[in-house]
Amino acid sequence: MTNSIREIPVSEGFLVIGSNTTENHPVIGSMIKNEVRNNKKKLIVVDPRKIELARSADFYFQINPGTNIAILNGFMHALIKEGLYNKSFVESRCENFEELSKTLEKYTPEYVAEICGIDNPEDIVKAARLMAGLKPMALYYSMGITQFISGVGGVKSTANLQMLLGNMGVPGGGVNPLRGQNNVQGACDMGCLPVSYPAYQPVSVELNKTKFEAAWGVTGLSSTPGLTLVEMMNAAHAGQVKGMYIMGENPVVSDPNQQHVVEALEHLDFLVVQDIFLTETAACADVVLPSCAFIEKEGTATNTERRVQPMHRVLTPRGDAKDDWWITAEIAKRMGADWNYRSPAEIFEEIRKVTPSYGGITYERIENELVQWPCPTTDHPGTQYLHKDTFSRGLGLFTAIEYTPPAEETDMEYPFQLTTGRILEHFHTGTMTRNSRILDEMVPEGFVEINPNDAKNFNIDDQEVVSVSTRRGSIRIKAKIADRLKPHVVFIPFHFYESCANTLTIDSLDPVCKIPEYKVCSCKIEKIQM
C-alpha cells in the first residue's frame, strides 16, 4: 500500500475494484463501510460479484471477469475528455501523458460498456465525474486485479488513474493493494521472489550480487532470475527440477490446474514439506517437517500497509514442532553452511543491515511505535505514505495499457465464465480454518454460486449436487443459487479439497510477473444423471 489503514477516515471517497473487502479483509472493509454509511463518504465498486460493499455504493459496476483494464481506461477517457483530471499534478509530477491519452481515445463509454457487460455507459462518465471531485480518493484492490494474464497491466492502470486524479503522495489517497495473507508483504520484502534480494534489489545487478556475497560470506551467487511457482511446477513436470522444499504452502489445493500440479510433484525425486498440519501437499512428501503455528513462535510480520509488527510466543510448541527459521538453519548447517543464529532477534539484525528500508526498525521500536518502511535510520519516524514530493523514479510514469481478453473465452461447449476466490469463514486452502470446528461447521463444504436464471434454464435446484467441468478437469459440488452474479458467470471458493476449484482453473500466466489467471476461465455445468 502506498498509504496507511489509519488514513481511511481522511479519504473523501473510495474506489474498490477486484476486492471483496468485507469478507477477505474485514477490518479494512468495516472501516470503509463505516465511512460510507455514517460519514457520507462516496464509494464506487467494480466487481463481477455483487459484494457487500456494492449495496452501499454510489456506483456499482458488475463487470465481466477480466475486464478491469477496460473500465479503468473508460474512467480515464472520461476524465481527459471532460478536462477533469488534475492538470497541475500531471504536468509537474508525471510523464508520458500524451501516449496514455492517445491510447485512451478509443475507450469511449459505449466501447467499454460492450467489453465489460455494463448496461448504462453513461454511468462510467458519471462515476468519473464523482471521482474527480473527491479530494482525495483512495483506491483499494486485491487479487481481483492481479490474478489475470493482464495482471501487471491491471496494476499499472490503477496507478495511471490515481496519478491522473492527483491522488498520489497525499494522505487518504494512493494505490492500496490488500495483501492475501498477513506476511505476504514481509516475505516479498525479504526477497522471497525469484528476481530480487531483500528490499527488491534485483539479482541481475552485479553490484547487488557483490554486496550480498560480502554480507553473507559466500561467492558465486547467481545473477539469473529464478522460477516462479507455476514455472517450478512446469519444470518439475518436465523433469528439469528434481527436488522441492515447500514451507507453509499447499500447492495441491492452491495452485491452478491441480492435476498438472499433482503429476509434477510425482515426477520429483525428492519432496520435503514443512507445515503445521499434514496438508494435501504434505501427504505427497518424502519427508515432513513439523513447524510451529503463529502463536507458538516469535518474530515479526510486515502487514499490508508496510508496518512491521512483533509476534510473541503464547503457547509452548506441541510435539516435535520447531520454529521455521531453526529448521531451515539446521538443514543449512548439515549442508556445510556456517549459520549460527540463536534467535529471531539476531536474524532481524541481519535484515536491518541488508535491507535499507528496514535499517531504522528495531525490536525495541516496534514494541512501542507504529513503524512503516521505508525507515532508513533509527531516528527516522517511518513513512506513513509514499511519494509525498517525488516518485522513487523521479516523475511518475503513465503507461499506456490496452485491454487484453482472458486466455480462455466461452464457447458452445463451455458457455460459463468461472471465477474463484475466498469467503469470510475460511482462509486460503483451509489448513487452519478447516481445523477450527466452529468455522468448519459454519461452512463445511464448497459450493458453486449460480445466477437464478441459469439455474432455471438448466433445471438446477438450490443445494443440488452438479458437475462443473473445464478443459482441465471436473468436480462435483453443491449449487448455491444467488443473484450476486450476472447470468453465465459462476463462482467457486477454493478452500475445499473435496471440491477443489483449482482442479478447474487455467495455468496461463501474465507474461511479466507470471501470476496465473485464477479469476477467469470457461466452464460448463451439468446435472448429474442418477
Steps between C-alpha positions, in 0.01 A plus 500: 500500500623849423288627789390391847197332650460782753447743210165345403309771694700766312382380157203679346413194298610154390535298183497131590581280200570128499470467877226337707624713786249428776553123465870476417632802694216555750673758722576730209165417344314600815692829519408589141139398561486718813627806309246449222198426719562730795716779360343528154820422312467400133560148368547348156519119480615294201467123531339208310323396822253720684713519814375648827659841433305521172181549702641825642659625178410818314597311184535124463639354178439126464761441234580180315793316662834616363392841370655724768735675260214591266294672770800680652584625152137607465516708818821666380356565153214691660730698730716614209213568260320718755820667624447373855845353563752673727697696240750655742591162651530337158722779367727531804519142631446267202618416148372317190153653526472547124547130426247406769249751365538368146442140611191600698328668206316185390380411853171683465221419747320295235812301405585429864142406587499242221823340624401506867132407460373826654141603421537878546814645334419847636561372853871469413510874432297583810732291719804673348348839580443386857862382532630833373321681782633280779810661650644253578364164384668175606516202265493150650552178308588139561539177300204594283741737324817292498403139427468534124729466201469881495570538874801730464300717259214513750728623779659762273152617401408564863815713532415683176158595636624622836779704344253650254280604793796632701430256782860385549728629775213629714338365819179312429586427137731256329494157344438245774534128423359283778737209545360148513667384822643671806869488402487491120640852506779398737590193296535714187702759694740222608569390142265202476470579130691341211634833371625689806698506821346662812348847444435424133865526399521317163714186486599595145695807618865411555542756779220333699660160452834630631333667797312189610796269446693721742213519750446124499863392468449300182600508134329402178149631560298472179417809296225317316139544620342178621167332436158606628271247667313387189824495301651272768211258461535505123873433532438214745243351264760516221764334719717812518446558876588194707418610855282747688495639854153643568438707815155606619345462155247249369531511118294183449199713599620855431666472159311509168441185295518260795553183298810651342632597846451150641675347198786749540552405866493132406780563249733635772781285634460653846236717669523661845199677652520715814161591650282505810259229377525203266363685199404349167844601372674355807328169427706486178832567675798273565575695820265713710646751747252619769523874561350740754167677463490878530433514874782251564777717358669837518607738227349773288243533224464790258139575418328646198576864598879430532477493880744267676321328788640285781386142554524344847495139609182430696499120506778245531542311170332160496680174431802527270398834347786746455536860384520534121824699521659236726406214266639677194819600684557144621462364146745764374754410770481133402578610143812683613373854565636697794162616631496562874187705559371464854172694476267689266643821649846411367355432157321835509831676562628348175181610326569859611851486352406366155154658461539880483128570544512310834826659620341714771248242625590321822330252729484770767327747267232268368399409855415864569448672165311458174791483255459463125777462246684669347673586825871530422633616841405460864410869528270478194128489592409254223290583197123534532445549127725473197584742215438818702712737293642275233471145369786255555587529129458879499195562281202266515480300177167469324489165320266460204321168561268329254223268614597132462224234488530197730710207381190283469169637375161331507369289213215257427662219701606714796245785514561623858775717646643363826654733757648386833578658835466488876213524745487659845503177699805336344858591421699390196510116475329446835814364669412701811134598470375153406670375815287746696183313599288815518607637162472162330151452637398840362612412145592131487517456122548679173230636270455646156314829500266525200257763374127414545435531125774251421373263769152518352625443144703197604231372740736520797366520856666675793737258683483252214832329422611588147802437281727795412757431229772681308759381249720400795268303724162453664361517853169424670374780722177638647326784318426819690246713316567871557455824311853622583615404150377592156382218269768269356747577783555260792714523814673223699704557820835320487531389865359148460712207383195274448358742243824667401447812290857474374421171334327729252712816479737578216875539546550768235740765631549873488807533273676744734446384859380146415191508724236246390154596378304363797214745458356394165472195277218338305297213643180302462244392761304176469235325700610163631290222355400263777 
